[in-house]
Amino acid sequence: MLDKTVEYIRSITDLTPEIGIILGSGLGDFAETIYDKIVINYEDIPGFSKSQVKGHNSRLVFGTVADVKVVAMQGRMHYYEGHTIGETVYPIRVLKALGVEKLIITNASGGINTDYTPGDIVMIKDHINLTGINPLIGPSDEDRRFISMMEAYSPQLMDKAEKVAEELNMDVKKGTYMYFTGPNYETPAEIKAAAVLGADCVGMSTVPEVIQANYEGMKVLGLTCITNMAAGIGEQFHDHGSVIEVSARVQDVFSAYVKRIISVI
């Protein structure tokens, strides 16, 4: 199927992207900053699934950012939508086959670290996955199955992103992201446990993609937008509408940050 997918995409564009970008909930407008756009809807791509989540437009956008050839996933597939874990990470395999070597993965998350406030951008330095879900389970090349996750998030890309934040006078924090499958938000007890384990923020995506990207030999930079304080940290009840609203508020700052990062990595 991978060959068929790539063949279809190549029938529309021969652009070879250097950098891939996955745009999380409410952050999809970054795709509008891409020049000379070529847009392909997920539903038209053999092997791709369509995201049903509000804030995810379900399309690949090829083009140029800061004179760099890129492809953006304007929306992602989530395991909680009923996709298999293989379907969830299939786009990562496709991006690699198209030539992507560096991947910027973004998402929206709930803040556990009380130094965070909604609207903060946090660089993901590590993650915790206790769900039992892993895209590498199943048939695999034995020489590659047991990959190291020591540098799941590239130190080199993080260093460059930190320097960009300093240049832009941005207060970008660093933290550990914990993956829950969702789709329900976590309970206060689960958040308390996550904090004890060392998590700074929590969300329902990204980690399977990061595992697959590392398997493919891609370098990963993870960025999360804190859209709310997690259950028991803040007193508010959570809803997806507020996630989209807060993400939208930081769109301009986020876009400027990612655009500058692309120009230096």
Secondary structure as GFF3:
##gff-version 3
##sequence-region A 1 265
A	DSSP	alpha_helix	2	10	.	.	.	ID=ss1
A	DSSP	beta_strand	19	23	.	.	.	ID=ss2
A	DSSP	three_ten_helix	28	33	.	.	.	ID=ss3
A	DSSP	beta_strand	35	41	.	.	.	ID=ss4
A	DSSP	three_ten_helix	42	44	.	.	.	ID=ss5
A	DSSP	beta_strand	59	65	.	.	.	ID=ss6
A	DSSP	beta_strand	68	74	.	.	.	ID=ss7
A	DSSP	three_ten_helix	79	81	.	.	.	ID=ss8
A	DSSP	alpha_helix	85	98	.	.	.	ID=ss9
A	DSSP	beta_strand	102	111	.	.	.	ID=ss10
A	DSSP	beta_strand	121	129	.	.	.	ID=ss11
A	DSSP	alpha_helix	142	145	.	.	.	ID=ss12
A	DSSP	alpha_helix	155	167	.	.	.	ID=ss13
A	DSSP	beta_strand	173	179	.	.	.	ID=ss14
A	DSSP	alpha_helix	188	197	.	.	.	ID=ss15
A	DSSP	beta_strand	201	203	.	.	.	ID=ss16
A	DSSP	alpha_helix	207	215	.	.	.	ID=ss17
A	DSSP	beta_strand	219	229	.	.	.	ID=ss18
A	DSSP	alpha_helix	240	249	.	.	.	ID=ss19
A	DSSP	alpha_helix	251	264	.	.	.	ID=ss20
###
